[in-house]
């Protein structure tokens, strides 16, 4: 049928920017003229994707999150146009299956094919907010605010009257919220997709998400941190709308290629279709509706290498166009936020400005389109002051709290990235001012922060490959580039985008690349300053490299500082990829051989640690083999070992508030769970076992038998958390993980045993990271420093630190607030 414009449906009684209606307030008064569009009539209830669950922040005892669904768009009948979906929430009362009576209620909770129904009223009803709508899709968001209790709670959610695909999710999901005294159980992953050309069947698809679901069904996660590449959009240049552009052999013609409205629309369709396909793919789809997500993007969320090619190529119209389109759907799917009103296209000059005011309104893009305006900014975001150089939008980093004693900082390291910088100096200033204010406010409250978990998508404590950079960037590659340009030789070795040697963009991405050396140094020093000032242990999460490893910074052994008092000690947990295939073993072994002790400065050293004592599910490794990198698919779980940690019994409908002693956990610990050389399960004060490098409760930074400092101490275990590494570490044991009560973070990297096994069975490798004890009082008024100048950002105006807004981590700290001494545990 023919429909004039798209003005009959306003979603939630809001003004609609359409072809026959004026744009919403603040869109610049664009001239929008009526246009006849041929569309299908729909009722707005057929689900394309979702529900997707996100976590945002805590304020006091209130948990904030959101649910997103995508339904088919189009023109609605008059009887349907005012319908708004509604989310129902129910806090599930514990019941055993044998106690069930005939169900009469609406809320249904299901896990692993087993369900429990409840006949009590719902606890909350939430109307949907329309974030974005066009003639293909509508995006509905439901904002959730829940009171937290003394015990962790499972909540069921349902969106009635929707029609779901027969092979996909249903409208009935459930998720877990931690107790007010408990830090969140964390699941971390990265590289959640396959590179172009990968034989997906040979890798059993996204099999490791089955392992995530197994663990979640026994010990539910409270948050799922996505460390970048939550989706792979590289196919846009191979079998998508950029195929013709990619095939152009002349670099100048590629740079000058126009990003027309037709190409923009085709790319828009590609991105949204790929998101809907991937986020609906099992078993990943089961997790993204049951575990609240917290995501930061990386290059593959846009296209491989975005931001790290030469500047004149990155500034071409096609790259600026896909950057804007990818950002649009990154906001919608991964953050549940309304997108920019229009995105870059050469057919609308007002969208091509990059003056900091945002992309101008394109009337053509607004035909049949609604974009929510004036959406209240969530306080968990730290927004960059200036738009990125290639994505004309502002960076969006995250500072929030993960339960009682863990704070989280996630750096948007892609929006502002170039070959020579990762983030603007002013952005670092905003972020570290904010974190300082949050940590000081928490110190003044009843719940000070003990751990700061930092997400940097790319590893920062990692082997150097400077010699590879130098070779690939040297004049020696000139003849190869010439032969490729003239005759097409070496096509697999030369990047199709900018004509540089392939791999250079990957190397330039790394913090350890020569171009980023100074920025990396300042970032590490800033984190060390936070740690030493506020008495928080910093732990860094990274992905990107398609293998597992653990690097760490630590005090120079000459200083004789034990790990428990070392504010320079920061572990970098590298967990990648949960889906993509790993590199060849030869690459992992090369990194192993490149692993050396590096000196950040006179007081800080760094290196990778021995983490992998055996092959997944096989015999122990030989002493001469690679124990620092693991080229297999993997993901990571992290749990704070607090005395208040609640334990969810494996009978799913019973929660116990007091941890069960290790010997009573699901029966005795079998001999197969304890290493043959071990006297006992390793804890913070365990006896030294024959397989360990360090004495019980100690550190290897001490002097050697000759009285001299061991310069290679960093190659050995530092402190009890590293003493029994890998499969014999307490953090690797599911019966012990998270229950020692010493305040440490138990970290378990779960590595795939067999790529051909679709069930995704894994081997767990552990390390635990102790809390930090400092001798000085912790300030309850933020200590703000001039970080931007160190990055070359010029001088900043001084200001009264008491005027800062502390946001979501702690309560506000007044000028009369005192200070609190740091302690090792809470």
N, C-alpha and C positions, 0 to 999 in steps of 0.2 A: 504494500500500500504506500501511498505518498503521504508524507507528513511534513508540514511546514515547520522547519526548525526543530527545536527540542525543548520547548518551554512548558510542557504540561506537567513535568515532574520536578518537584523541588526537594525531594528526599526527606528533609527534616525542617520544612517551613523556612528555608533559606533562599535568598535570591540566587538565581541560576544564570551563569554566563552562557548564553546560547546565541544562536544565529538570529533570533528575533526578539531578544531581550537585552537590556543594557547590562554591562558587566557589573560585578559586585563593587561595592565602595572600595576605592584604593587601587583599582586596576588601571587608572589613567584615562578613563572615559573613551575607550577605543570605539571607533565607528564600526558597528557590527550590523550588517544588513541581512534581511531575511533570505534564506536559501532553502530550496526544496531538496530534501534528502530522503532516499529510499531506504527504509529500515524495516526490521522485523518487530512485530508487536510481542512484548514479553510481559510477564507478571512480576519480574524482579525477584523471584524466589528460587531460581536454579543456581546452585553453587558451582562455581568454577574452581575455587581454591579455598582452603581453610577448613576449620578455624585455625589461625596462627596465634600463638600466645607469646606475649612479650612481658619482660620485667622492666620497671623503670627506676623505682627508688623506694626508700623508707622515710617516713617522717614520724618521729616518736614511735608509737606502736602500730602505725598504719602502713600497710603494704600497698604499693601502687603498681598497676600493670595494665595491660590492654589485650583485647582479642580483636583480630581482623578476619573478615570474610570477604571474598570476592564473588559477586554474582553476575550473571549475564546482564549486559546492558541492552539498551534499545528504548523504543517508545512504549509506554505503558497505557493500558486501557484506563478510562476514567475511574473505574471501580478499584483499580490497583495503584493509582499514581500517588496516593497519600500514605501507602503502607510503609511502615518503618519496622525493621526487625527488632526483636527484643531478646536480650540475653538474661537467662535465669540462673541464679547462683544458689547453691545449697551447700552448707557445711555438713559433711557426712558424719552422721552419728555412728560410732563403732558398732558393728554387728557381725556376728559370725554367720556364715551361710546357712547353717542348720536352724537359725532363729528366724528365718524369713517367713513372712506371711504373704498372703496374696497381695501383690502390689496394686496401689491405687494412685500413686503420685506421678509427677511428671519427670522428676530428676532421676537420671539413671547413670550410674558410674560403672565403667567397664575397663578392665585391664587384662591383656593376654587372653581374651576370649571368655573371661568369667565376669559375670555381672552381679550387682547387688542393687535392689530397688528399695526406695524409702517412701513411706507414706506420710511424712511430715511436711509442713508448708515450706516454701522456698524462703531463703533469707534475704534475697535482693533481686530486683528487676531493673535492668539497665537498657535504656533506649539507645539504638545505634545512631552514630553520627556519620553522615555521608562525607567522606574525605575527597573523593574524586569520582567522576562519572563521565563516560563517553558512550558512543553508540555500541561499544563492545562489552564494557565491563563497568561495574560499580563497586566501589571499595567502602565497606562499612567498618567503623571502629567502635568498640565498646570499652570505655574507660572504667577500670575496676579499682576500688579502694576497699581494703579489707582490714578489719581489726585483728591484730595478732594476739595469741593467747599464750599461756604458760606452756602448753604442749603444741608441737607442730600439728598442722591440720590438713586434711585432704578436702578440697573443694570440688564439687561437681558443677559443670556449666552446661547449659543447653540453650540452643537457639531454635525454638519451635517453628513449624510451618515452612521450613526450607526443604528443598529437594536436593539430595546429595547423589553423586555418581554411585552406581551400584558397586563398583570396585574400589571405592575410596572411603573416606571418613564418614562418620555419621554426625549428627548434631549433638551427640553426647560425649563429653570429654571430662577429664578430671586432672587436677594438678595439686601440688603440695606447697604449703607456705610454712616457713620455719617458726619455731617458738620465739617469743620475745627475748629469751635468754640464749639463743642458739645462733651460731653463724651458719651461713648457707652451705649445703653440700654442692660443690661446683663440678660441672662437666665442661671440659674445654675441648674444642676441635678446630680444625682449619682445613683448607683445601678440599672443600666438600663438593667435588665434581670431577669429571674426567676431562683431560686435555683432548683436543681434537685429534682424531686418528687412533685413540686407544681402543683396543679390543675389550669392550666392557664385559662381555660374557666370560672372557678369560680371567677376569678379576671378580666374578660373581656379583657384579653390580655393587651397590652401596651396602655390602654385607655387614660392615662393622656397626651399622645402626641397629642390627639385631642384638649385638652385644650391649650396646647402650640400653636398649629396652630391657634386656635381662637384668642388668644391674639396677636399673630404675624400678623394676617391679619388686626387687628385694629391699633396696635402700634408696628411696626416691630422691632425685636431685631437685634442688630448689631453683637452680639457674643453669642455663646452658650458654656459655660464652663462645661466640663465633669470632675467631681470630683473623678473619679475612678469607676471601674466595668462598663465600657461602654458596655461590653459584658460579659456573663457568660459562661466560658469554662469548668465548673465543670463536665459536662456530659462526658468528655473524660475518666473518671474513672468508669462510670456506664454503658454506652452503647457505649463507644468508644474504641480505641485501648489499653487503660490501664486497661480494665476490668479484664483481666487475671492476670495482675500484682497485682491489688488491692485485688484480691481474695486470694492471698497467705497469709496464716495465720502466718507464721513464720517471725518475723521482720528481722532476719538476712538474710534470703533468699530474702526478698524484697529489702534490702539494696544492696545485691550483684547482683541483677538482671541486666543483660546487656542491654544497650540502643543501640541495633543493628541498622544497616542501614534500615532493613525492618521495625522495630518499629518506627524509626525516620521518614521514609516516610509515614507510616500510621498516625502518629501524625501530620505531616505536612499537610496531606490531611484533617484531622479533623479540624484543626484550620482554614484553609482557607475556607473550606466549611461552617463552623459555622459563620465566619465573613460575607461571602456572603449572607447566609440565613438571619442573624439578621439585617444587614445593609440594606437589601432589604425589610424588614418587615414593612408594614404600621401600624400606621401612623408615626412611627419613621423615615421611609425612606423619607417622605416628608420634615421633618425638617432638616435632615442632608444634604439635597441638597439646602436648602434655607437660613439657618442660619449658618454663618461661625463658625466652631468648634475650640475649644482650649482644648486639652485633656491631662490629666495625668493618668497613669494607677494605678491599685491596685491589690489585690491578685486574684480576680475572672477573671481578664483579662488573668491570667495564669492558676491558679487552686486555689481552696479554701485554704487559710492559707499559701500560698507560702511565705517563708522567716521566718515564726514564729514557725516552728517545731524545734525539737532538732537538733543541728548542724550536728551530724554524720549521721542523716537521710537526712537532706537537701543536704548533699554532695554526696548522692548516684547518680549513673549514670542516673537513670530515671528522678529524679528531675532536674538535671543539663541539661538533654536533652530537657525536655519540657520547661524549662526556656528559653533556646536558641530559640526554635521554636516559642514560644509565643512572644518573643521579635521581631522576624523577622516580624510577621504579625502585631504586635503593631506599628512598624515603618511604614509599608506600609499603613495600613488602617487608623490609627489614626493620623499620622504625615506626610504622603505623602513623605516618605523618602526611599531611597534604603536600603535594609537590609544588614546584614553581608553576605559575599560571601558563607560561609558554616556555619552550626550549629553543635552542639555537637553530636557525636556518638562514641560508643566504637569500632566500626569497622575502625575508622580513628584516630589513636593516635594524629595526628597533630591538631585535633579539640578539644582535651581534655586539652590543655595547658591553664593555667590561669595566664600568666606571664605579662599581661598588654599590650601585642602586638596584641591582638585580636585572634579570632579563625582561625586556619590554614585552608588552602584550601584543600577540599576533592574532588579529581577528579571525584569520583562516583556521588556526588551531582551536579557536574557541567555539567553532560551530558544533552544536550538539554536545557541548562540554560543560561540566560544572567542576569548579575547584573551590574547596572550602577556604575561606579567608579569615584572617584575624584569629587563627588558632593559638590558644595560649601556650607559650613556650614552657616546656617542662624544665624545672630547675636542675635536673640532672645533666643538662647539656651545657657545654662551654663552647660558644660560637666564636669563630675567628672574626676579627674586625674587617679584614679585606677578603674579597673573593679570590679563589684560586687562579693561577695563571692560565690554565687550560679548561677547567670547569668553572664557569662564571658564577659560582655559588660559594658560600662561606663554609669553612671546615666545621665539623660537628663532633667534638670530642665528648667524652662522658666521664663524670665524676659522681659516684653514687656509693651506697653502702650495701654490703652483702651480709646482712644479719648483724649480730651483736658486736663483733669485734674485728670484722674485716671491711676495709674500704677498697674501692675499685676505681682505677683510673685507666680509661681506654683512649689512646691517642689516635685521632684521625690523621693518618700518615700518608694519605693518598690525595686528598683534595688540593693541597698546597704544594705537592711534590713536583720538583724538576730534577734534572740530572745533578744539580749542584746543591740542592737543599731538600730537606724533608718537610720542615715546617718553618713558618715565618718566626723571627725572634719575638714579635709581639704576641704571637699565639702561645709560645712557651710562657711568656710573662703572665698572660691571663690564666693559663692552666695552673701554674705553680702558685700564683697568688690564691687561687680558689682552693687548691688542695691544702695549703697552709692554713687558710681560714677554717676549713672543714676539720682538720686534725686538731687545731687548737680548741675549737668548739666542742669536739668530742672529748678532749682531755678535761674540759670543764664540766662535762656531764657525768652521769653515773656509769657510762659505758665507753671508756676510752678505747681507741683503736689499737690493736696489737699487730695487725698485718695489713700492709698495703699491697694489693695485687695489681700489677701494671700490665696492660696489654699493649705490646709493640708487635705489629703483625709480622715484622721481619726480625730474625735473631740479632741481638746486640752483643752477646758474649759468644763469639763464633770464630772458627779459624779464618785466617787471612788468605785471600787468593790474589794478592797484589801482583804476583808474577804472571798469573794468567791474564789479569787486566792489562798489564803492560804489553804482553805479546799481542793480544787481540786488538789493542788500540795503537800498535806501533806501525811505522811505515812498511814493515815486512808484509802487512796484509794488503798493501796497496795494489800489487799485481793481481791478487785474488779478487779484489773488488772490481778492478778494471775488466777482468775476464768475465765476471758475472754480468757487469753492466752491458758489455758489448756482445757477448756470446751466450749468456745465460749459464755459464759454467759455475759449478759449486753452489747450485741453487739451494740445497739444504743447509749450506753453511752460512749463507748471507740472509739477513733479515729482509723480508719482503716490504717492510714499511719504510725504513729510512736508509737502507743500503749498507748499514753497519754489519759487522760480524755478529751472527746470532750468539746469544749468551751474554753479550755486552750489556743489554738492558737488565738482565737478571743480576749481573755483577754490580751494576750501578745502583740497583735497588738496595743493596746491602748497606747496613750501617758501617760495616767494616771496610767498605770501599774507600779508596783514597779520597774521593771527592767529598765524602761525608765524615772524614776523620775528625775535624774540629767540632762539628755539630754533635757527633757521637760523644766526644769527650765531655762537652758541656752538659749534655743530657745525663750522663752517668754521674757527674759531679753534683748535679741538682738533686738527683734521687738520693745520693749519699747524704746530702745536706738535710733533706727531709727526714731520712732515717735517724741520723744522729741528733737532730733537733727535737723531734717528737717521740723518739723511742719506739718507732714502728719498724718491723721487719719488712723489707721490700722484696717481693718475688715477682719476676717478670715472666709473662707468657708470650710465646711467639710461635709462628707457623711457617708457611711459605716454602720451605726447602724440601718437603716430601720425605723427610726422615725424622727419627726421634733422636734427641740428644739432651744433655743437661750441661750448660756452661755456668760459670759463676765468677763473680768478682770477689776479692777477699783482701784483707790487709796483708801487706808485705810481711813475710815471716820474721823479718828483723824486728818488727814491732812487738812480737810476742803476745798478740791479743787473741784470746780464745774466741771461738765463733759466737758463743752466747753473748759476748760483749762487743762484737765487731760490727759496727754500723756500715762498714764497707762490704760486708758479706751479702751478696745478692745473687740468688740462683736464677738462671734463665732457663725455664722449662720450654724445650722446643718439641712441639707435638704436631706432626704433619706427615702424611695427609690421612684424613679419615676415609676418603674415597679414592682420590687419584692414585695412580700407580707410583711406586717409589723409583728412585734412580737405580742404575746398576750398582752392584756391590763394589765395582771398581771405583765409583765416585765416592761412596761412603768410606772406602779404604784410603782414598787420596786425602779426604778430610781428616781421617785418623792420623795419617802421617804428617799432615800440616798442623796438627794440634801441638802447640808449644805454649810455654808460659810467657805471656806478654805483660809488659809493664805499662799500665795506664798512666801512672805517674810514680813518684818515688814511694808512695804509700799504698798503692793499689796494684795487685796483680790479677791476672785472669787466665782461665783455661777451661777446656772441657773436662768433665770428670768421668771416671769409669762408672758405667751405669748398667751395662748389659753383660751379665756373667755367664749367660748361656743363650743358645739360639731358642727362639720361641718353641716351646714344647719338646725340645731336643736335649742333647747332652750338653754339659758345661763347655764353654769355649776354652780353647787352649790359651795359656798365658800370653802368647805372642800375637794372638789374633785381636781384631778390632773390638774393643769394649766400650768405645765412646760414641759411636754412631750406629743407628739401627735402620737399615733401608727396608722397612716394612710398614704397611699401613698401621695407623695407631690413633688413639685418642687418650685423654687424660682425665682422671678424677682427683679432686682435691677436697680434703675434709680437715677442719680444725679439730684438734684433739682437746676439746674443752671438757671439764668435769660436768658441764650441764648438757652435753650432747645427748639428745634423745635417740633411742634406738627403736626403729620400726621393726617389730617382730616379723619373721617370715610368714606367719599367719597374718595376712594383709590387714585384717580388721582389728588389730590390737596394737596399741602404742604404749610403750613403757617409758616413763620419764627418767628413770634411773638406769644408767648403763649396766648391762649384764656383765659380770666378771668374765674374763677371757675364757676361763676353764668351763664356764657354763653356757657359752655361746653355741647354740645348736649342737650340744654335746662336746666332747673333748676335741682338742686339736689333734688331728691325725698325724702320724709320723711323716706322711708324704708332704705335709705343709711346712715342715721344719728341715732345714738343710742338714745333710749328714754330718757336717763339721760343726754344727751349732750346739751350744749347751742349752739354749733356751731361745724363745722368741725375742728378737731385739727390741729393747725399749731405750728410753733416754738414759737410764742408768744401768743398762745390762752389762754383764761381764763381757770382757773382750773375748771374741770367738776366734778360732784359728784362721778363719777366712777374712778377718778384718785387718785394716792397715793402722787404725788408731786405737789407743787405749780407751777403756770404757769411760764414757762421759768426758772424754778429753779431746785434744786437738793435736794434729801433727805439725803445728807451727813451732813446737819446742826445739831446743838445740839437739844436735846429734850426740852420739856417745863421746865424740872428741871435743864437745863443748862449742862447736861451730854451728851456726844457723844452717839448716838444710835448705839450700836454694831451690831444690826441686820438691819442696813440701807440697806445693799445689798439685802435683801429679798424684799425691796420695790422698787419703780421705781426711777431710777437715771436720772434726767434731763427730758426735755420735750419730747424727743424721745420715752421714755418708759412710759410717764405719762398716756396716753390713749392707752393701749396695745390691741393687737388682732384685732377683727373685727371693733372696733371703732377708730383705729388709722388711721390718714390721709393716710398712705402708703397703707392701705388695700383697699382704695376706688379707683377704676379705673378712676374715673373722676377727681381725685385730685393727684393721684400718679405721682410724678416727677415734679410737677408744682408750688411748694411753692416758689422757687427762693432763698432759704436760703443757698444753697450750700451743704445741707445734702444729704446722701444717703437714699432714700426711699427703704425699703426692704419689700417685700410681699411674704410670704410663702403660696402657694396655695395648699390646702389640699382637697383630694378627698372626695366627699359627700357620694357616694354609689358605692361600688366595683362591683355591678352588672349592672351598667349603662355604656354601651360601649362608650357613648359620653364623659365621663370623666369630668363631671361637678365638680367644686371646690368651696371651701370657702376660702376667702383670709384673712390672719392674718398679721398685719403690725407692723413695728417698724421703726423709722428713726434715723440715726446715724449722729450726727452733725460734722461739721468740727472742727479742732483743732486750737486754738490760743495760741501761746507761746510768751514769753516776749523777748527772745533772737533773734538776727538776724539769718537768715537761711544761712548756709555756701554754697558758690558757688564753693568751692574746696572740694572734697570728704574728709570726716573724716574717715580714715581707722584704725580699731582697731585689736588687736591680739585676734580674736575669737577662733582660733584653740586651743590655750593653755588652754582656759577655758573648752574645751571638752576633754582635755588630748591629744591633737594632737602635742605637742612639740612646740618649738619656731620657728617662721617664720622669714625670712629675712626681714629687713626693706627696704622700697623702697619709691621713690618719688611718691606721689599720683598724681602728675600732669601728670605722664606718662601713666595713665590709659586711655583705650579707652572707651568712654561713651556709645556708641552703640545707641539703638533705642529710648530711652525715650526723651532725650533732646539734644540740640546742645552742642558742645564741649565748655568747660569752660576754658578760658585762665588764666594764672597766675596773670593777672592784674584785674581779675573779682572781683567785689565787693560782697556785701551781701545784701539780701533783707529781710526786716522784715516780719514776718508771719502775715497773716490776716485770718479772719474767713471765708470769702467768696471771690469769684472771680467775 
